[in-house]
Amino acid sequence: MKVVEMKEATASLAAYARKVATEPVVITRAGRPVAALFSVANIDPENVSLSSNPQFLSILERSWARLKSEAPVSEADMRRRFKAKR
């Protein structure tokens, strides 16, 4: 991963886009990440879009919080709930 301080990020966007073919590029301000460039060659557009969608990320956070706060459901309980057969 290449890390570039914003003040030093003077190359063209095209140059950074060529660089991400081999490694991600993280742009920082005062040492803190503010942007990242990475190849999406093997990633579908929906995943790229969802990974930065605030509404979707909020849903994920609520889901993880709920999962942590509730007792796990056993396989047997799940099968009973959905009347599934082996």
URKA-V583919 format. One record per pair of residues at least 4 apart in sequence whose C-alpha atoms are under 6 Angstrom apart, sorted by the first residue. I is the first residue (numbers start at 1). J is the second residue. Records with the same first field share a line. If there is no record, write none. Layout:
BEGIN
I: J, J
END
This chain:
BEGIN
1: 23, 24, 25
2: 25
3: 25, 26, 27
4: 27
5: 27, 28, 29
6: 27, 28, 29
20: 24, 38, 39
21: 39
24: 37, 38
25: 36, 37
26: 35, 36
27: 33, 34, 35
28: 32, 33, 34
47: 51
79: 83, 84
END
